[in-house]
Amino acid sequence: MSQHRNPPGFARRFQPPYYAVIFTSQRTPGEAGYGAAAAQMAELAAQQPGYLGAESARDGDGLGLTVSYWRTMEDIAAWRRQLEHATTRDQGRAQWYSHYELRVARVERAYGWDRQDDGAADPGPDYDLAP
């Protein structure tokens, strides 16, 4: 699938097309078990068919962004129905989040750049982003 290794925190790059689930959230104050639950969900997601990887960040004010990558829409739907994920999602609504948005997008193109590659992974300024 992917021939390129990314640094820690970055998902591996896969051959498109695939799907990105973009989860933007605002946390409520306090930990209340959130960290353990988030780690458990990351482990569980990684075991699901079609899961490709994820990237996540949260700022000091509790605004977070997690992007998970999936092979198909069916894989995303199966993850949404997964019982432990559904239970944790309900707990998130009740306890950990004051607001969230979820978007699903099809990834048509993917590329990156790394200083160690001396630009080899970057398609350059003439890269055509049109489909």
C-alpha positions in Angstrom: 0.0 0.0 0.0 2.3 2.8 1.2 5.9 3.0 0.3 6.6 6.2 2.4 7.2 6.2 6.1 6.1 9.3 7.9 7.3 10.7 11.2 5.4 9.9 14.4 2.0 11.5 14.6 1.5 11.4 10.8 -0.6 8.6 9.2 1.1 6.7 6.4 0.4 7.9 2.9 -1.7 5.5 0.8 -2.6 5.3 -2.8 -5.9 7.2 -3.4 -8.8 7.0 -3.6 -9.7 6.4 0.1 -11.8 8.3 2.7 -11.0 10.7 5.5 -13.3 11.1 8.5 -12.6 14.6 9.9 -13.7 15.0 13.5 -13.4 18.5 15.0 -14.4 18.8 18.6 -14.5 21.1 21.6 -13.7 19.4 24.9 -15.4 20.2 28.1 -13.1 21.0 31.1 -11.6 18.2 33.0 -10.2 14.8 32.2 -12.9 12.4 33.5 -11.3 9.4 31.8 -11.1 11.0 28.4 -7.5 10.1 27.7 -7.9 6.4 28.4 -11.1 6.2 26.3 -9.4 8.0 23.4 -6.4 5.7 23.5 -8.8 2.7 23.7 -10.7 4.0 20.6 -7.5 4.5 18.7 -6.5 0.9 19.4 -9.9 -0.4 18.5 -10.1 1.6 15.3 -6.7 0.2 14.2 -8.1 -3.3 14.4 -11.1 -2.6 12.1 -11.2 -3.7 8.5 -10.3 -0.9 6.1 -8.7 1.3 8.7 -5.6 3.0 7.2 -4.4 5.4 10.0 -5.2 8.6 11.9 -3.7 12.0 12.8 -4.8 14.0 15.8 -4.1 17.2 17.6 -5.7 19.3 20.4 -4.9 22.8 21.5 -4.7 24.2 25.0 -8.3 25.5 24.8 -9.6 22.0 24.1 -10.2 22.4 20.3 -9.3 19.1 18.7 -9.0 17.7 15.2 -8.7 14.0 14.4 -8.6 12.7 10.9 -9.0 9.0 10.4 -8.4 7.3 7.0 -10.5 4.4 5.7 -10.4 2.3 2.5 -14.2 2.4 1.8 -17.4 4.1 3.0 -18.6 0.7 4.1 -15.6 0.4 6.4 -16.5 3.8 7.9 -20.1 2.7 8.4 -19.0 -0.5 10.1 -16.8 1.5 12.5 -19.7 3.8 13.3 -21.8 0.7 14.2 -19.1 -1.0 16.3 -20.6 -1.5 19.7 -17.8 -0.2 21.9 -17.3 2.8 19.7 -21.0 3.6 19.8 -21.0 3.4 23.6 -17.9 5.6 23.9 -19.4 8.1 21.4 -22.5 8.4 23.6 -20.3 9.0 26.6 -18.5 11.7 24.7 -21.7 13.5 24.0 -22.8 13.2 27.6 -19.5 14.1 29.2 -16.4 15.1 27.1 -17.6 17.3 24.3 -19.5 20.6 24.2 -19.6 20.5 20.4 -18.3 18.5 17.5 -18.5 18.4 13.7 -17.9 15.3 11.6 -17.2 15.4 7.9 -16.4 12.6 5.5 -14.3 13.3 2.4 -12.9 11.2 -0.5 -9.2 11.6 -0.9 -8.4 11.9 -4.5 -4.7 13.0 -4.3 -2.1 12.7 -1.6 1.5 13.8 -1.4 3.9 15.1 1.2 7.4 16.5 1.7 10.2 15.6 4.1 13.5 17.4 4.6 15.3 14.0 4.6 13.9 13.2 1.1 15.3 16.5 -0.2 11.9 17.2 -1.8 11.6 13.9 -3.5 8.1 13.3 -2.1 6.8 16.7 -3.1 5.3 16.8 -6.6 6.4 20.4 -7.0 4.7 23.6 -8.2 3.4 22.1 -11.4 1.5 19.3 -9.7 -2.0 19.3 -11.2 -4.7 19.2 -8.4 -7.5 19.0 -10.9 -9.1 15.6 -11.2 
